[in-house]
Amino acid sequence: MLSLVTVLTLALQQSVADTSPFRALALPAPSRTRGAAGMPGPEYWQQRADYVIRATLDTGRQILTGSEHIHYVNHSPDSLAFVWVQIEQNIFAPNSITYALDQPPLAFAGGALFDFTGKGFVGGITIDRFQAAGRALKRTEYGTMMRVELATPLGPGRAIDFDVAWHFPVPPYGGGRMGRIGSRLYEIGQWYPRMTVYDDVRGWNPLPYIGAGEFYHEYGDYDVTLTLPAGFLVAATGTVLNPLMVWTPEQRARLVRARSSTKGMAIVTSAEATANGARRTPGTKTWHFTAHRVRDFAWAASPDYRWDASGWHGILVQTFYRPSATPWEEANRMARFTIQHFSETWGTYPWPQATTVEGLIEGMEYPMITFVPSLPKREDQFWVLMHEFGHEWFPMMVGSDERRYPWMDEGFNTFIDYGATEGYFAGTAYGDTVRRELLTAYAASAVPGREQPMIDKPVEQRDLAWAAYQKPALMLTVLRDAVLGRETFQRAMREYVRRWAFKHPQPADFFRTIENIAGKDLDWFWREWVYTTARLDQAVDSVGTRGDTTLVYLSNRAQMVLPLTLELRYADGTRETRAYPIEMWNLGSRFTARVASGKQVVGATVDPKLVYPDSDRGNNSWGR
Ligand SMILES: [Zn+2]
């Protein structure tokens, strides 16, 4: 039987152990599919979904009608009695979760509002046919998700071909991700029924599409045929297969020159765009696109587009915009810089073309194509255009689960965005200081009691701009600048991209990759930043002397631990910076730095370069 004293002692030890920042993080055990070192295991598998889609846009009735052939390959070790299919147009159906909740717009980074509804538009998709081997399959719709029963279970290694037909009314405003301007401009995403991911972690991933959580898709090849009014110019994921049918000889000749041009060249000039827009062209035209190894397909169309193009290392960089859009003449330069910068820094862009389209969407990414608005301020224009292209790396290439972990795509992307912006605007006040926004955002958003851990799902986040964008970008900045150092961080991050390109990484795969390459146990770091809202408060408590030695009494006053940088100022005017490793906090929350230089210490400051989100800077310095 334990004595009362023993119980109290144990309780005390327990509470010390509970508050230790260094206890191990409970990650899923490594497996044959996901290895202990963070790489895909020898038995890693993922499903494959190839699509052949034929769609026709009726700009009079505003109806998009399609037929679709899905070739689905079961690489899992499981037999599948049913499949889950995403039918995301149902976010605009009257009984959607979004409409039932009267989903309010999401306040975003101070001023902006993100409205994920159709702003009162009532639509939704009608599935006209869903068959396999000529037989209709029983299906049950759950809003934006549909379960389809297979006639016989699909065994491991087996494939099935679905024959699908559907139609839906095109919303004018499609939840900030798709839509149209009258019948002059269409930006189309979330449009065709597509396979939900089946993975080794959760099996099916049928989380509903409510708005804030984006996508989690299988990779595959696409063959897409789009029939539109003949006067429209179409931009899409993929490569045009029938250039002779859809482009003029002049456009084709200009494209050849643009491919090897470092500067954006007009494929459709401003005058031509204006003339095209005014012309009545009867009939329809059919565009044929193919895309290899992508996780989605989107497109845009208008009779009014100007079209610029340039090339970088064989990649065609394209910008489509209306003559009224400014500053879109610079957009091609911005786009080309972005594709080059991200390729050189994080791994080469893997597709033949990169397109950005100006229109009503405030910023949205799809493979090889992004939707970006015209913004009056050049810095903002670059940021949004570049940010959407950053998504070609996270999550188009590194295919993480955005419906659960937006910090792994929006967040990683926002981090790399700061590097691109520092590059494009190098030498300007904006370029040299832009990353400081992250500490400003910390002060505004990391409010105790209100802040949520970034591991919470996007639809649960009240401050998505912070939890999914800025905080993870700050996390990686601190990891790079204060924990790993640039070279190690860069190598680890690039390796993460390389290992998980065209695959489905989970948080643990990222953590393990970074830790293995850095040679550091970072459980404490991930717990603080990803799983909790721990705050940092490093302090200089006081300074004393013992003989020739100056004693600088340091403390860690909040829950978050980080290595400590101490700047000492001496009476003779010199300064010295000392770095203390994270292990200092193994010894407790107080630490005494001993300075035996013989010189008189007149000042001591922690985090002198203002790298950390220190919640109380008032206690960071001692002396003058
Ligand atoms: Zn984004």
Residues whose N, C-alpha, C, O or C-beta is under 5 A from the ligand:
A	BS01	ZN	E410
